[in-house]
Amino acid sequence: MTEYQVTGDIAHVTVDSMLGLQRQTLYKGSRFQSPPATEQEVTHLLSINVIKKLGDEPDEPDEPDGADADAGDQVPASEREAGTSADAPQAETGTGHGQALSVTTGEHPADEEPGSEEPADQADEAQDTTDTEARRQTARDKLAKLGGKAPNARHGDEVLVEYLVQQGGNYEDLVRAERDDLLGMVKARQS
């Protein structure tokens, strides 16, 4: 009989219990023997580095600096404590043979296709630009209904801004101005 130890967070393995052969969830540090674990189970779990064969390597305690013995990577303390990176959500999936596999899922916003050419920042920026243009066009339409007259206090900020832009103002500066300032500028243009 060969003895193995779970090195990953979790593994589903066939074990011999008081109730007979059962598939059980074993956690990091648990030990089991093969048989009763099948050769297929053991081969799969070894290939994805979820278990290790005892006796192959001396048992070394975890290094205090957080070095990962398998990959040689430095693991920050926050990730060691949490067991995973906060930026990489984990999903538990079955492999079809009853084994568990911890998979890091990529984060894709709901409205963005995986593998999209544009980063999320550019997509959001494009959406904001489209929304801004739609609001500006609506304001221009309302301004056109006034028949060349200046807007008054009953009109929205967008209409006031568009009126002042038509009078030669800078849109970027005007859109940041307070409502009272916009009304004052409109009145000043009427005189």
C-alpha positions in Angstrom: 0.0 0.0 0.0 1.2 3.4 -0.9 0.4 6.4 1.3 -0.5 9.9 -0.1 -1.1 13.3 1.5 -3.5 16.0 0.3 -1.5 19.1 -0.5 -4.2 21.1 -2.1 -7.2 22.6 -0.3 -9.5 19.7 -1.0 -9.6 16.3 -2.8 -12.4 13.7 -3.3 -10.9 10.2 -2.9 -12.2 6.6 -2.5 -11.4 5.5 1.1 -12.1 2.5 3.2 -14.3 3.5 6.1 -16.3 1.6 8.7 -19.2 1.6 6.2 -17.1 0.1 3.4 -15.6 1.9 0.4 -16.8 5.5 0.1 -15.9 8.6 -1.8 -14.9 11.2 0.8 -13.8 14.8 0.8 -10.3 15.1 2.3 -8.8 18.4 3.3 -5.2 19.7 3.2 -2.9 17.5 5.3 -5.2 14.4 5.3 -3.6 11.1 4.5 -5.0 8.1 2.6 -3.8 4.9 1.0 -4.0 3.4 -2.5 -5.7 1.0 -2.7 -8.7 1.6 -2.0 -8.1 4.8 -3.9 -8.0 3.8 -7.6 -4.9 4.3 -9.7 -6.9 6.6 -12.0 -7.8 8.9 -9.0 -4.3 9.0 -7.8 -2.8 9.7 -11.2 -5.3 12.5 -11.8 -4.7 14.1 -8.4 -0.9 13.8 -8.7 -1.1 15.5 -12.2 -2.9 18.5 -10.8 -0.6 18.7 -7.7 -3.5 18.2 -5.2 -1.7 15.2 -3.5 1.8 14.0 -3.0 3.2 10.5 -2.4 4.6 10.3 1.0 8.2 9.1 1.1 9.1 10.9 -2.2 10.0 14.2 -0.5 10.9 14.8 3.1 8.0 16.5 5.0 9.1 20.1 5.4 7.1 22.6 7.4 5.8 25.6 5.6 8.4 28.2 5.3 7.7 31.4 7.3 8.4 33.7 4.3 5.5 32.0 2.4 7.6 30.4 -0.4 5.6 27.9 -2.3 7.7 24.7 -2.4 6.3 23.5 -5.7 6.5 26.7 -7.8 9.1 28.7 -5.9 6.9 31.7 -5.9 6.6 34.2 -3.1 3.1 34.3 -1.7 2.0 37.4 0.1 0.8 36.9 3.7 -2.7 38.1 2.9 -3.0 35.4 0.2 -1.5 32.7 2.5 -4.1 33.5 5.1 -7.0 33.6 2.7 -5.9 30.6 0.8 -6.3 32.4 -2.5 -5.8 35.8 -4.2 -8.6 38.2 -3.6 -8.5 39.1 -7.3 -9.0 35.5 -8.5 -12.4 34.0 -7.6 -12.4 30.3 -7.1 -15.0 27.9 -8.5 -15.5 24.2 -7.4 -16.2 22.0 -10.4 -16.5 18.3 -10.9 -14.3 16.5 -13.4 -16.9 13.9 -14.4 -15.1 11.2 -12.3 -16.2 12.6 -9.0 -12.9 14.4 -8.3 -13.0 18.0 -7.3 -10.9 20.5 -9.1 -10.3 24.1 -7.9 -10.5 26.4 -10.9 -9.6 30.1 -11.0 -12.2 31.8 -13.1 -11.4 34.9 -15.1 -13.5 38.0 -14.3 -15.6 39.2 -17.2 -18.2 41.8 -16.7 -21.7 40.5 -17.6 -21.9 42.8 -20.7 -18.5 41.9 -22.0 -17.6 38.8 -23.9 -14.5 36.8 -22.8 -11.6 37.5 -25.1 -13.1 40.9 -26.1 -10.6 43.1 -27.9 -11.4 46.2 -25.8 -10.4 46.4 -22.1 -13.3 47.1 -19.7 -12.1 50.7 -19.2 -12.4 51.5 -22.9 -15.8 49.9 -23.1 -17.1 51.9 -20.2 -15.6 55.1 -21.6 -17.2 54.4 -25.0 -20.6 53.8 -23.3 -20.2 57.1 -21.3 -19.4 59.0 -24.5 -22.5 57.5 -26.2 -24.7 58.5 -23.2 -23.2 62.0 -23.2 -23.8 62.5 -26.9 -27.4 61.3 -26.5 -28.0 63.7 -23.6 -26.4 66.6 -25.6 -28.6 65.8 -28.6 -31.7 65.8 -26.5 -30.7 69.2 -25.0 -30.1 70.6 -28.5 -33.5 69.4 -29.6 -35.1 71.2 -26.7 -33.1 74.3 -27.4 -34.3 74.2 -31.1 -37.9 74.2 -29.9 -37.3 77.6 -28.2 -36.9 79.1 -31.7 -33.7 81.0 -31.0 -34.8 82.3 -27.6 -32.6 81.9 -24.5 -33.5 79.2 -22.0 -34.7 80.2 -18.6 -34.6 78.7 -15.1 -37.3 76.1 -16.0 -34.9 74.4 -18.4 -32.4 71.7 -17.3 -28.7 72.2 -16.9 -28.0 70.3 -20.2 -30.1 72.9 -22.1 -28.4 75.8 -20.4 -25.0 74.2 -21.2 -25.8 73.7 -24.8 -27.1 77.2 -25.2 -23.8 78.6 -23.8 -21.8 76.2 -26.0 -23.6 77.7 -29.0 -22.7 81.1 -27.8 -19.0 80.1 -27.8 -18.5 78.5 -24.4 -16.3 75.4 -23.7 -18.5 72.3 -23.0 -16.0 70.7 -20.7 -15.9 73.9 -18.5 -19.6 74.5 -18.6 -20.7 71.0 -17.7 -18.8 71.3 -14.4 -20.3 74.7 -13.5 -23.0 75.1 -10.8 -26.6 75.8 -11.9 -26.6 79.3 -10.5 -23.5 80.1 -12.5 -25.0 78.8 -15.7 -28.2 80.9 -15.2 -26.0 84.0 -14.5 -24.1 83.4 -17.7 -27.3 82.9 -19.8 -28.7 86.2 -18.4 -25.4 88.0 -19.1 -25.6 86.8 -22.8 -29.2 88.2 -23.1 -28.2 91.7 -22.1 
